[in-house]
Amino acid sequence: MSATHIDPQIAYTMVKDHKAILVDVREAEEFSVQHIANAHSMPLSQLGDIIEQLVISDDQDVVIHCRMGPRGDKAAAIFIAHGIDEARIYNIAGGITSWAQDGLPVIEG
């Protein structure tokens, strides 16, 4: 059980086109330093307790990211355990680090 790893540019397009929601599973301190616009901050350490707060429409997938990728895989398992179809879950390969290296927009501070 894991998410499909996708390129940051594909994730960007999915989110921009409203085909997916973006979930940042880094801790709050990391999110406050740098994050992607419109990302839902849902720290991995709390995800199991707060996952029900996330509203996912039937026509949207879930794109997860962390700093480099491994926490995203752990988060995917939590989403799957909470009934989200594995085929609808994606993890950004390389996390926000790859996203920023690809020149995609981030919010600092």
N, C-alpha and C positions, 0 to 999 in steps of 0.2 A: 504494500500500500504506500504509494507515494505520488507526488505531483509530477506532471510532465514538465520538464525544464524547457523554458523558452527564452529566446533572445530578447534583450531589453527593448529593441525596436518593435518587435511583435507585441510585447506587453504594452508599450506606449500606444500603439494603434488600437489595441483592444479596449484600453481604458478610455482613450480619446473618443472612440466611436460608441462608447457606452455599452459595449458588448461584455464588459467585465468590471467588477469592482476591485479596487486595489487595497490589500491589507498589509500593513507594515507590522511585522511581528518582533521588531527590535524593542528594547526597553524604552521607557518614556524619556530617559535622559538622552539616549541616542537620537530619538525622534526629534527632540527639541533642538539639537545641534544642526541636523540636516534631514529633510524629508522631501518626499514627492508630493506635489499638490494633489489634493483630494484623496490622499491615502487615509485609510482608517487605521488609527493607532490601536493595535490590539496585542500588547506584549505577550510573547510566548508563555511567560511565567503565569499569566492570568487568563490565557485564551480559553481554557476549558470552562472557566467560570463566567466569562463574558460573551462567549460566542453567540449565544441566543439573541444578543442585542443587535447583531448584524442583520440587516434586511437585504436579502438576495432575491431579486426577481427571477422568475422562471426562465427568462431569456438571457440571463447574465451568468458568466463564468466568474470564478474567483482567481485573481492573480495575487500571489503571496510574494513578499520579499523580506529579506533581512539584510544584513551587511554583506555577506558573501555567498549565502545559499543554504548551509546546513540547517539552520533554525527553520528555514522555510519548509524543508522536508519534514521536520518534526511537526510543524504546524499543519501540514497537509494531512498527516495521520490523525490529528485531532479533528479537523474538518470532516474527514471520512467517518470517524467514529461518531460524529454528530449527524450523520445521515446525508452529507453532501456527496453526490456522485463523484467518484475519483476522476471520471472523464471531464469534469467541469473545473478541476483544480490545476492551476499552473504555478510554477515557481520560477521567478526570474533567475536565470543562470548568472551566477556572480553577484546577485543582489544589487543593492543600491550602488555598490562600488562600480559594477559594470555599467549600470545605468548612467552614472555620472561620467565615466570614462568614454561612453559613447556620445557624450555631448547632449544628452537629454536633460530637460529642465529639472532642477532641484531648488528647494527653498532652504536658504541658509539661516540659521538662528531662529 
